[in-house]
Every structure is written in structure tokens, then in C-alpha cells.
Amino acid sequence: MGYSVLIVDDDRELRTIYRMILERRDYTVFEAGNGAEALKFLMNQTPDVIVMDMLMPMLGGEAVMQRIRQMPALKDTRIVVLTAYPRFQQSAFTFQADSFLVKPIKPDELVRTIASVLEKDPEDSA
């Protein structure tokens, strides 16, 4: 497959679970424990997809998404918001999330969602 995914979540156990699910599907997986770590990683790397929680220490999902969408190198990077709080759906789409999922999710749902956003033409989300 060859796609790369950055998982941004302050819950280490969830990151490990998501990593295992995605690596079994041949994704290259990177992890960040909060928004600040994610932005630091994104200064040097361009993953195909970012799977991101919204409530995190240091920098929350909204602030991170806003910064990502201002970075020209990441204009084609897809963002999948994966949060326990449905109330963030509107703000996630305001900051151009490609998909929104509410925890808990089944492994197949995560895989299907990532595959789906990768199939979208980047120009469709502009």
C-alpha cells in the first residue's frame, strides 16, 4: 500500500491499538502524544493521513488542524478526527477534516475510513 499515517492521541494505549490495526494493513505508522508533538513531527514529515483526537494536552485538535491547514506542504494531507466527543464535529469540519469518527470504533471502521479519505481527490476538499 505504501501510505503513511500519523496518529495523534494522548492515550498511549489507543495509539498502540491503532498502530497494530494499521500496520497489519501495511500502513507506515507514526505517533504523537499531543498536538505540539504532532506539529513538531509535521515540520519534517508529510504523512498521507493524520488520525487525530480533539481533546489533548498542550495543543488541542482545533489549534493543530488550523495550523496544519496553513502549511502548504500539508495541503493534500487528509485528516480523520477520532474523538469521544461528538460536539466537536462542526469545528472539525470547519477546519477541513476529511472525516469524523466517534470513539469507540471498530478496527474495520478505522481502516475503511482511512481508505475512503485516501481515495478522495484532494481538490474535492478545497
Contact map, one row per residue, 1 for C-alpha under 8 A:
111000000000000000000000111000000000000000000000000000000000000000000000000000000000000000000000000000000000000000000000000000
111100000000000000000000011100000000000000000000000000000000000000000000000000000000000000000000000000000000000000000000000000
111110000000000000000000011100000000000000000011000000000000000000000000000000000000000000000000000000000000000000000000000000
011111000000000000000000001111000000000000000011100000000000000000000000000000000000000000000000000000000000000000000000000000
001111100000000000000000001111000000000000000011111000000000000000000000000000000000000000000000000000000000000000000000000000
000111110000000000000000000011110000010000000010111000000000000000000000000000000000000000000000000000000000000000000000000000
000011111000001001100000000011110000000000000000011100000000000000000000000000000000000000000000000000000000000000000000000000
000001111100001000000000000000111110010000000000011110000000000000000000000000000000000000000000000000000000000000000000000000
000000111111011000000000000000111100000000000000000110010000000000000000000000000000000000000000000000000000000000000000000000
000000011111000000000000000000011100000000000000000010011000000000000000000000000000000000000000000000000000000000000000000000
000000001111111000000000000000001000000000000000000000000000000000000000000000000000000000000000000000000000000000000000000000
000000001111111100000000000000001000000000000000000000000000000000000000000000000000000000000000000000000000000000000000000000
000000000011111110000000000000000000000000000000000000000000000000000000000000000000000000000000000000000000000000000000000000
000000001011111111000000000000000000000000000000000000000000000000000000000000000000000000000000000000000000000000000000000000
000000111011111111100000000000100000000000000000000000000000000000000000000000000000000000000000000000000000000000000000000000
000000000001111111110000000000000000000000000000000000000000000000000000000000000000000000000000000000000000000000000000000000
000000000000111111111000000000000000000000000000000000000000000000000000000000000000000000000000000000000000000000000000000000
000000100000011111111100000000000000000000000000000000000000000000000000000000000000000000000000000000000010000000000000000000
000000100000001111111110000011000000000000000000000000000000000000000000000000000000000000000000000000000000000000000000000000
000000000000000111111111000000000000000000000000000000000000000000000000000000000000000000000000000000000000000000000000000000
000000000000000011111111100000000000000000000000000000000000000000000000000000000000000000000000000000000010001000000000000000
000000000000000001111111111110000000000000000000000000000000000000000000000000000000000000000000000000000000001000000000000000
000000000000000000111111111110000000000000000000000000000000000000000000000000000000000000000000000000000000000000000000000000
000000000000000000011111111000000000000000000000000000000000000000000000000000000000000000000000000000000000000000000000000000
100000000000000000001111111000000000000000000000000000000000000000000000000000000000000000000000000000000000000000000000000000
111000000000000000000111111100000000000000000000000000000000000000000000000000000000000000000000000000000000000000000000000000
111110000000000000000111111110000000000000000000000000000000000000000000000000000000000000000000000000000000000000000000000000
011110000000000000000110011111000000000000000000000000000000000000000000000000000000000000000000000000000000000000000000000000
000111100000000000100110001111100000000000000000000000000000000000000000000000000000000000000000000000000000000000000000000000
000111100000000000100000000111110000000000000000000000000000000000000000000000000000000000000000000000000000000000000000000000
000001111000001000000000000011111000010000000000000000000000000000000000000000000000000000000000000000000000000000000000000000
000001111100000000000000000001111110110010000000000000000000000000000000000000000000000000000000000000000000000000000000000000
000000011111000000000000000000111110110000000000000000000000000000000000000000000000000000000000000000000000000000000000000000
000000011100000000000000000000011111110000000000000000011111000000000000000000000000000000000000000000000000000000000000000000
000000010000000000000000000000011111111000000000000000011111101100000000000000000000000000000000000000000000000000000000000000
000000000000000000000000000000000111111100000000000000000110000100000000000000000000000000000000000000000000000000000000000000
000000000000000000000000000000011111111110000000000000000000000000000000000000000000000000000000000000000000000000000000000000
000001010000000000000000000000111111111111000000000000000000000100000000000000000000000000000000000000000000000000000000000000
000000000000000000000000000000000011111111100000000000000000000100010000000000000000000000000000000000000000000000000000000000
000000000000000000000000000000000001111111110000000000000000000000000000000000000000000000000000000000000000000000000000000000
000000000000000000000000000000010000111111111000000000000000000000000000000000000000000000000000000000000000000000000000000000
000000000000000000000000000000000000011111111110000000000000000000000000000000000000000000000000000000000000000000000000000000
000000000000000000000000000000000000001111111000000000000000000000000000000000000000000000000000000000000000000000000000000000
000000000000000000000000000000000000000111111100000000000000000000000000000000000000000000000000000000000000000000000000000000
000000000000000000000000000000000000000011111110000000000000000000000000000000000000000000000000000000000000000000000000000000
000000000000000000000000000000000000000001011111000000000000000000000000110010000000000000000000000000000000000000000000000000
001111000000000000000000000000000000000001001111110000000000000000000000000010000000000000000000000000000000000000000000000000
001110000000000000000000000000000000000000000111110000000000000000000000000111000000000000000000000000000000000000000100000000
000111000000000000000000000000000000000000000011111000000000000000000000000011110000000000000000000000000000000001000100000000
000011110000000000000000000000000000000000000011111100000000000000000000000011110000000000000000000000000000000000000000000000
000011110000000000000000000000000000000000000000111110000000000000000000000000111100000000000000000000000000000000000000000000
000000111000000000000000000000000000000000000000011111000000100000000000000000111110000000000000000000000000000000000000000000
000000011100000000000000000000000000000000000000001111110001100000000000000000001110000000000000000000000000000000000000000000
000000000000000000000000000000000000000000000000000111110001110000000000000000001110000100000000000000000000000000000000000000
000000000000000000000000000000000000000000000000000011111001100000000000000000000010000000000000000000000000000000000000000000
000000001100000000000000000000000110000000000000000011111111100000000000000000000000000000000000000000000000000000000000000000
000000000100000000000000000000000110000000000000000000111111000000000000000000000000000000000000000000000000000000000000000000
000000000000000000000000000000000111000000000000000000011111000000000000000000000000000000000000000000000000000000000000000000
000000000000000000000000000000000111000000000000000000011111101100000000000000000000000000000000000000000000000000000000000000
000000000000000000000000000000000110000000000000000011111111111100000000000000000000000000000000000000000000000000000000000000
000000000000000000000000000000000010000000000000000111110011111110000000000000000000000000000000000000000000000000000000000000
000000000000000000000000000000000000000000000000000001000001111111000000000000000000000000110010000000000000000000000000000000
000000000000000000000000000000000010000000000000000000000011111111100000000000000000000000000000000000000000000000000000000000
000000000000000000000000000000000011011000000000000000000011111111110000000000000000000000000000000000000000000000000000000000
000000000000000000000000000000000000000000000000000000000000111111111000000000000000000000000011100000000000000000000000000000
000000000000000000000000000000000000000000000000000000000000011111111100000000000000000000000010000000000000000000000000000000
000000000000000000000000000000000000000000000000000000000000001111111110000000000000000000000000000000000000000000000000000000
000000000000000000000000000000000000001000000000000000000000000111111110011000000000000000000000000000000000000000000000000000
000000000000000000000000000000000000000000000000000000000000000011111111011000000000000000000011000000000000000000000000000000
000000000000000000000000000000000000000000000000000000000000000001111111001000000000000000000000000000000000000000000000000000
000000000000000000000000000000000000000000000000000000000000000000111111111000000000000000000000000000000000000000000000000000
000000000000000000000000000000000000000000000000000000000000000000001111111000000000000000000000000000000000000000000000000000
000000000000000000000000000000000000000000000100000000000000000000000011111100000000000000000000000000000000000000000000000000
000000000000000000000000000000000000000000000100000000000000000000011011111110000000000000000000000000000000000000000000000000
000000000000000000000000000000000000000000000000000000000000000000011111111110000000000000000000000000000000000000000000000000
000000000000000000000000000000000000000000000001000000000000000000000000111111000000000000000000000000000000000000000000010000
000000000000000000000000000000000000000000000111110000000000000000000000011111100000000000000000000000000000000000000000000000
000000000000000000000000000000000000000000000001110000000000000000000000000111110000000000000000110000000000000000001100000000
000000000000000000000000000000000000000000000000111100000000000000000000000011111000000000000001111000000000000000000000000000
000000000000000000000000000000000000000000000000111100000000000000000000000001111100000000000000111110000000000011000000000000
000000000000000000000000000000000000000000000000001111000000000000000000000000111110000000010000101110000000000000000000000000
000000000000000000000000000000000000000000000000001111000000000000000000000000011111000000000000000111100000000000000000000000
000000000000000000000000000000000000000000000000000111100000000000000000000000001111110000000000000011100000000000000000000000
000000000000000000000000000000000000000000000000000000000000000000000000000000000111110000000000000001110000000000000000000000
000000000000000000000000000000000000000000000000000000000000000000000000000000000011111100000000000001100000000000000000000000
000000000000000000000000000000000000000000000000000000000000000000000000000000000011111110000000000001000000000000000000000000
000000000000000000000000000000000000000000000000000000000000000000000000000000000000111111000000000000000000000000000000000000
000000000000000000000000000000000000000000000000000001000000000000000000000000000000111111110000000000000000000000000000000000
000000000000000000000000000000000000000000000000000000000000000000000000000000000000011111111000000100000000000000000000000000
000000000000000000000000000000000000000000000000000000000000000000000000000000000000001111111100000000000000000000000000000000
000000000000000000000000000000000000000000000000000000000000010000000000000000000000000111111110000000000000000000000000000000
000000000000000000000000000000000000000000000000000000000000010000000000000000001000000111111111100100000000000000000000000000
000000000000000000000000000000000000000000000000000000000000000000000000000000000000000011111111111000000000000000000000000000
000000000000000000000000000000000000000000000000000000000000000000000000000000000000000001111111100000000000000000000000000000
000000000000000000000000000000000000000000000000000000000000010011001000000000000000000000111111100000000000000000000000000000
000000000000000000000000000000000000000000000000000000000000000010001000000000100000000000011111110000000000000000000000000010
000000000000000000000000000000000000000000000000000000000000000010000000000001111000000000011111111100000000000000000000000000
000000000000000000000000000000000000000000000000000000000000000000000000000001110000000000001001111100000000000000001000000010
000000000000000000000000000000000000000000000000000000000000000000000000000000111000000000001000111110000000000010001000000000
000000000000000000000000000000000000000000000000000000000000000000000000000000011100000010010000111111000000000000000000000000
000000000000000000000000000000000000000000000000000000000000000000000000000000011110000000000000001111101000000000000000000000
000000000000000000000000000000000000000000000000000000000000000000000000000000000111110000000000000111111000000000000000000000
000000000000000000000000000000000000000000000000000000000000000000000000000000000111100000000000000011111000000000000000000000
000000000000000000000000000000000000000000000000000000000000000000000000000000000001000000000000000001111100000000000000000000
000000000000000000000000000000000000000000000000000000000000000000000000000000000000000000000000000011111110110000000000000000
000000000000000000000000000000000000000000000000000000000000000000000000000000000000000000000000000000011111110000000000000000
000000000000000001001000000000000000000000000000000000000000000000000000000000000000000000000000000000001111111000000000000000
000000000000000000000000000000000000000000000000000000000000000000000000000000000000000000000000000000000111111100000000000000
000000000000000000000000000000000000000000000000000000000000000000000000000000000000000000000000000000001111111110000000000000
000000000000000000000000000000000000000000000000000000000000000000000000000000000000000000000000000000001111111111000000000000
000000000000000000001100000000000000000000000000000000000000000000000000000000000000000000000000000000000011111111100000000000
000000000000000000000000000000000000000000000000000000000000000000000000000000000000000000000000000000000001111111110000000000
000000000000000000000000000000000000000000000000000000000000000000000000000000010000000000000000001000000000111111111000000000
000000000000000000000000000000000000000000000000100000000000000000000000000000010000000000000000000000000000011111111100000000
000000000000000000000000000000000000000000000000000000000000000000000000000000000000000000000000000000000000001111111110000000
000000000000000000000000000000000000000000000000000000000000000000000000000000000000000000000000000000000000000111111111000000
000000000000000000000000000000000000000000000000000000000000000000000000000001000000000000000000011000000000000011111111000000
000000000000000000000000000000000000000000000001100000000000000000000000000001000000000000000000000000000000000001111111100000
000000000000000000000000000000000000000000000000000000000000000000000000000000000000000000000000000000000000000000111111100000
000000000000000000000000000000000000000000000000000000000000000000000000000000000000000000000000000000000000000000011111110100
000000000000000000000000000000000000000000000000000000000000000000000000000000000000000000000000000000000000000000000111111110
000000000000000000000000000000000000000000000000000000000000000000000000000100000000000000000000000000000000000000000001111111
000000000000000000000000000000000000000000000000000000000000000000000000000000000000000000000000000000000000000000000000111111
000000000000000000000000000000000000000000000000000000000000000000000000000000000000000000000000000000000000000000000001111111
000000000000000000000000000000000000000000000000000000000000000000000000000000000000000000000001010000000000000000000000111111
000000000000000000000000000000000000000000000000000000000000000000000000000000000000000000000000000000000000000000000000011111
